[in-house]
Amino acid sequence: MRFHYTLGDITGTRVVILYLEGAANSQMIAELKQRIQRIEMEAIVSSRQLIELIQDHPRRSRRAPPAHGCGENPP
């Protein structure tokens, strides 16, 4: 199955959900559709941003972690 969404009032980003009917968990697909339909943003610019918007516990900070050598000791 396949569903199309357009997100971002300014960007009009196309999002497509593809899954195998009968193999995918139908409750999970329904929840995913609801989460996508609730998104109200001006711009969706990356898949990472979309993932953060639909996951259970989005990160509080949308900033990328600092690169090594920028005040952080490597692991």
C-alpha positions as CSV (number, residue, x, y, z in Angstrom):
1,M,0.0,0.0,0.0
2,R,1.0,3.6,-0.4
3,F,-0.1,6.9,1.0
4,H,0.9,10.4,0.0
5,Y,1.1,13.5,2.2
6,T,2.2,17.1,1.5
7,L,3.8,18.8,4.6
8,G,5.1,22.2,5.2
9,D,3.0,25.3,4.3
10,I,6.0,26.9,2.5
11,T,8.0,23.9,1.3
12,G,5.1,21.6,0.3
13,T,7.4,18.6,1.0
14,R,6.0,15.3,-0.4
15,V,6.0,12.4,2.0
16,V,5.1,8.8,1.0
17,I,4.4,5.9,3.3
18,L,5.0,2.5,1.6
19,Y,4.3,-0.8,3.3
20,L,3.3,-4.4,2.7
21,E,-0.3,-4.9,3.5
22,G,-0.7,-7.9,5.7
23,A,2.9,-7.8,6.7
24,A,3.0,-4.4,8.4
25,N,1.3,-3.9,11.8
26,S,-2.0,-2.2,11.0
27,Q,-2.2,-0.3,14.3
28,M,1.4,1.0,13.8
29,I,0.4,2.2,10.3
30,A,-2.7,3.9,11.6
31,E,-0.7,5.7,14.4
32,L,1.9,6.8,11.8
33,K,-0.8,8.3,9.6
34,Q,-2.3,10.2,12.5
35,R,1.1,11.6,13.6
36,I,1.9,12.7,10.1
37,Q,-1.6,14.3,9.7
38,R,-1.1,16.3,12.9
39,I,2.2,18.0,11.7
40,E,1.7,21.7,11.2
41,M,5.0,23.3,10.1
42,E,6.0,25.9,7.6
43,A,8.9,23.8,6.3
44,I,10.0,20.1,6.4
45,V,13.5,20.1,5.1
46,S,14.8,16.6,5.9
47,S,13.9,13.1,6.8
48,R,15.6,13.5,10.1
49,Q,13.3,16.4,10.9
50,L,10.3,14.3,10.0
51,I,11.5,11.4,12.2
52,E,11.9,13.7,15.2
53,L,8.3,15.1,14.6
54,I,6.7,11.6,14.6
55,Q,8.7,9.7,17.2
56,D,7.4,9.1,20.7
57,H,10.0,11.2,22.5
58,P,11.5,13.9,20.2
59,R,14.8,15.3,21.2
60,R,14.6,18.6,23.1
61,S,17.4,20.2,21.2
62,R,17.3,20.3,17.4
63,R,20.9,21.2,17.3
64,A,23.5,18.8,16.0
65,P,26.0,17.5,18.6
66,P,29.4,19.3,18.5
67,A,32.1,17.9,16.3
68,H,35.2,16.3,17.9
69,G,37.8,18.9,18.6
70,C,35.2,21.6,19.4
71,G,35.3,21.6,23.1
72,E,34.4,17.9,23.4
73,N,36.8,15.0,24.2
74,P,36.5,12.0,21.8
75,P,35.1,8.8,23.3
